[in-house]
Amino acid sequence: MIGRGCDVLVIYGIDYLIRVVSPDFSNNSYSIMIQRRNFLQAAAWTAGTLPAISFAAGNRPKVGIIGAGIIGAAIAAYLVDAGAEVVIFEKDEPASGATRASLAWINPSTANAHYRDLRLESMGEWLRFEHKLKLDVVWGGSISWSDNEEKAKNLDQREEVLRASSAAPRHLTQADIKALSPAMEPGDTKAGFFLPQDGHVDPVETTRKILAYAVAKGARLLYPCAVDEIVREQGQIKSVRTAQGEFALDYLVSACGTDTSAMLEKVGVKIGMNAVPGLKIHTQPIAATTRMVYDFSSALEWKQMPNGEAVAIYVGGPPKSPVHAPVFAGTLRSHPTQELAAMHGESLKAKVAKYWPALQDAQLKSVVVGYRPMPLDGLPMIGQVPGVQGMYMVATHSGVTLAPLLGKYAAQEILTREKALVLAKYRPERFL
Ligand SMILES: Cc1cc2nc3c(=O)[nH]c(=O)nc-3n(C[C@H](O)[C@H](O)[C@H](O)COP(=O)(O)OP(=O)(O)OC[C@H]3O[C@@H](n4cnc5c(N)ncnc54)[C@H](O)[C@@H]3O)c2cc1C
């Protein structure tokens, strides 16, 4: 029999794993007994989504997700596949936050070995996710290089960390870069490597497709619909009050990017985060020259979309001058004038054109200001909100790289209460 407070036979996949569960989303009383095989193994064998869970008619858990960026979208996709009832609340438009400003390079690069492996695991998950949801990932590889001794040391260190994994970087000289990517003029090269398995996506289009998948499978996507208040009863999440009314929920997920700290404050939890500014340009389409992503001296990154548009970002923010104070306060969402936007956009384009001459005559199409949701140690924050029953959170930089994996683990942890061991280093408690 299936129902609240009753023992339930939950079957993941065909016969991978059987659990006996007493689900009660209102008071968190779960007892889980794993009878066969490891869940993660089982989930990895499926086509990029969680296996369906049998919930009784009328007793599917209601999960609200705050934020329709790529992270909220991915969580929604895995949750609907597992059988949850999902509502996504977005205060603005889907993919209008950090996701819109992202270069959306899918890569394992970091000097932290554990985090490298998490990113690699997500890249594996991307393959399944892409196939299942019919997404368009360009798997063209990436080239990182530097003309600066200090930055070259960092690159060498990253290359070494990557070499100790399945990422298999190939060391590059200036001549190698030219041979691998004739459209580029790398100039003096003090260090460099090629990562063959890296990819990139159009972050906005991809997020919309993931949301469309979730909606086609029954999720509700509400926007503009800001979550203003979180209502709890005896410590347990009960509902949210939004611009479109109150919604009763069994579980709530915060996936609101740089608004995470403000959202947590609504339930009395104080966890600071940084919002690291970035600037992105798109040009009008130019002749196709490359499928790779380029990272020059950890200062500039660029790529070309399948429709020919060139895309570039500054890795760092603007100079810390008084005129940029609103940028560092995170309050500037777009340039105050079109002239200023064009000036900044042209300047970024000219810097990249030094290494990619085809960009010189390209026309600017858009200039976007965005903020990276950055936990204080730069690593993802994922898990139960400390002390708040029924509330889960995900806030991370590199959210495009990590979306499928964090989406999968979030859905798994929410619906089964089984904790993924690999996430132990990424719990929000580390900041309390
Ligand atoms: C310039 C730049 C370059 C980047 N490059 C890369 C890269 O190459 N590779 C990579 O992997 N990552 C990159 N990132 C990081 C990546 O884009 C982010 O980690 C990712 O987009 C975060 O997604 P998210 O869904 O968590 O947040 P967001 O996309 O910010 O989505 C959060 C959503 O929550 C909504 N929201 C907030 N508060 C509320 C509320 N009260 N009610 C309802 N909705 C609410 C917001 O409107 C927003 O739409 C980059 C980011 C930037 C800014």
The ligand as an SDF file (V2000), in Angstrom:
LIG
                    3D

 53 58  0  0  0  0  0  0  0  0999 V2000
   30.0660   36.5860  -16.4850 C   0  0  0  0  0  0  0  0  0  0  0  0
   29.8160   35.1700  -16.0650 C   0  0  0  0  0  0  0  0  0  0  0  0
   30.4660   34.1160  -16.7020 C   0  0  0  0  0  0  0  0  0  0  0  0
   30.2410   32.8010  -16.3060 C   0  0  0  0  0  0  0  0  0  0  0  0
   30.8380   31.7910  -16.9960 N   0  0  0  0  0  0  0  0  0  0  0  0
   30.5910   30.5060  -16.6440 C   0  0  0  0  0  0  0  0  0  0  0  0
   31.1420   29.4460  -17.4020 C   0  0  0  0  0  0  0  0  0  0  0  0
   31.8190   29.6620  -18.4120 O   0  0  0  0  0  0  0  0  0  0  0  0
   30.8660   28.1720  -17.0100 N   0  0  0  0  0  0  0  0  0  0  0  0
   30.0800   27.8940  -15.9130 C   0  0  0  0  0  0  0  0  0  0  0  0
   29.8750   26.7200  -15.5990 O   0  0  0  0  0  0  0  0  0  0  0  0
   29.5420   28.8910  -15.1930 N   0  0  0  0  0  0  0  0  0  0  0  0
   29.7750   30.1860  -15.5280 C   0  0  0  0  0  0  0  0  0  0  0  0
   29.2210   31.1990  -14.8200 N   0  0  0  0  0  0  0  0  0  0  0  0
   28.4620   30.8810  -13.6010 C   0  0  0  0  0  0  0  0  0  0  0  0
   27.0730   30.3800  -13.9410 C   0  0  0  0  0  0  0  0  0  0  0  0
   26.5140   31.1750  -14.9460 O   0  0  0  0  0  0  0  0  0  0  0  0
   26.2100   30.4410  -12.6900 C   0  0  0  0  0  0  0  0  0  0  0  0
   26.8320   29.6490  -11.6770 O   0  0  0  0  0  0  0  0  0  0  0  0
   24.8200   29.8820  -12.9580 C   0  0  0  0  0  0  0  0  0  0  0  0
   24.2060   30.5630  -14.0190 O   0  0  0  0  0  0  0  0  0  0  0  0
   23.9760   30.0100  -11.6950 C   0  0  0  0  0  0  0  0  0  0  0  0
   22.6730   29.5840  -12.0150 O   0  0  0  0  0  0  0  0  0  0  0  0
   21.5090   29.7550  -10.9660 P   0  0  0  0  0  0  0  0  0  0  0  0
   20.3120   29.1360  -11.5670 O   0  0  0  0  0  0  0  0  0  0  0  0
   21.9720   29.2650   -9.6450 O   0  0  0  0  0  0  0  0  0  0  0  0
   21.3700   31.3260  -10.7760 O   0  0  0  0  0  0  0  0  0  0  0  0
   20.6310   32.4110  -11.6840 P   0  0  0  0  0  0  0  0  0  0  0  0
   20.8270   32.1630  -13.1160 O   0  0  0  0  0  0  0  0  0  0  0  0
   21.0500   33.7410  -11.1680 O   0  0  0  0  0  0  0  0  0  0  0  0
   19.1010   32.1430  -11.3650 O   0  0  0  0  0  0  0  0  0  0  0  0
   18.5250   32.5050  -10.1300 C   0  0  0  0  0  0  0  0  0  0  0  0
   17.1130   32.9810  -10.4190 C   0  0  0  0  0  0  0  0  0  0  0  0
   16.4340   33.1810   -9.1860 O   0  0  0  0  0  0  0  0  0  0  0  0
   15.5240   34.2370   -9.3670 C   0  0  0  0  0  0  0  0  0  0  0  0
   15.1150   34.7400   -8.0530 N   0  0  0  0  0  0  0  0  0  0  0  0
   15.8750   35.3410   -7.1230 C   0  0  0  0  0  0  0  0  0  0  0  0
   15.1420   35.6760   -6.0370 N   0  0  0  0  0  0  0  0  0  0  0  0
   13.8760   35.2660   -6.2920 C   0  0  0  0  0  0  0  0  0  0  0  0
   12.6500   35.3250   -5.5650 C   0  0  0  0  0  0  0  0  0  0  0  0
   12.5640   35.9150   -4.3550 N   0  0  0  0  0  0  0  0  0  0  0  0
   11.5310   34.7900   -6.1220 N   0  0  0  0  0  0  0  0  0  0  0  0
   11.5850   34.1860   -7.3480 C   0  0  0  0  0  0  0  0  0  0  0  0
   12.7280   34.1380   -8.0820 N   0  0  0  0  0  0  0  0  0  0  0  0
   13.8540   34.6480   -7.5640 C   0  0  0  0  0  0  0  0  0  0  0  0
   16.3380   35.2420  -10.1960 C   0  0  0  0  0  0  0  0  0  0  0  0
   15.4980   36.1720  -10.8550 O   0  0  0  0  0  0  0  0  0  0  0  0
   17.0890   34.3340  -11.1330 C   0  0  0  0  0  0  0  0  0  0  0  0
   16.4460   34.1850  -12.3880 O   0  0  0  0  0  0  0  0  0  0  0  0
   29.3730   32.5250  -15.2240 C   0  0  0  0  0  0  0  0  0  0  0  0
   28.6690   33.5690  -14.6110 C   0  0  0  0  0  0  0  0  0  0  0  0
   28.8810   34.8910  -15.0330 C   0  0  0  0  0  0  0  0  0  0  0  0
   28.0980   35.9920  -14.3920 C   0  0  0  0  0  0  0  0  0  0  0  0
  1  2  1  0
  2  3  1  0
  2 52  2  0
  3  4  2  0
  4  5  1  0
  4 50  1  0
  5  6  2  0
  6  7  1  0
  6 13  1  0
  7  8  2  0
  7  9  1  0
  9 10  1  0
 10 11  2  0
 10 12  1  0
 12 13  2  0
 13 14  1  0
 14 15  1  0
 14 50  1  0
 15 16  1  0
 16 17  1  0
 16 18  1  0
 18 19  1  0
 18 20  1  0
 20 21  1  0
 20 22  1  0
 22 23  1  0
 23 24  1  0
 24 25  2  0
 24 26  1  0
 24 27  1  0
 27 28  1  0
 28 29  2  0
 28 30  1  0
 28 31  1  0
 31 32  1  0
 32 33  1  0
 33 34  1  0
 33 48  1  0
 34 35  1  0
 35 36  1  0
 35 46  1  0
 36 37  1  0
 36 45  1  0
 37 38  2  0
 38 39  1  0
 39 40  1  0
 39 45  2  0
 40 41  1  0
 40 42  2  0
 42 43  1  0
 43 44  2  0
 44 45  1  0
 46 47  1  0
 46 48  1  0
 48 49  1  0
 50 51  2  0
 51 52  1  0
 52 53  1  0
M  END
$$$$
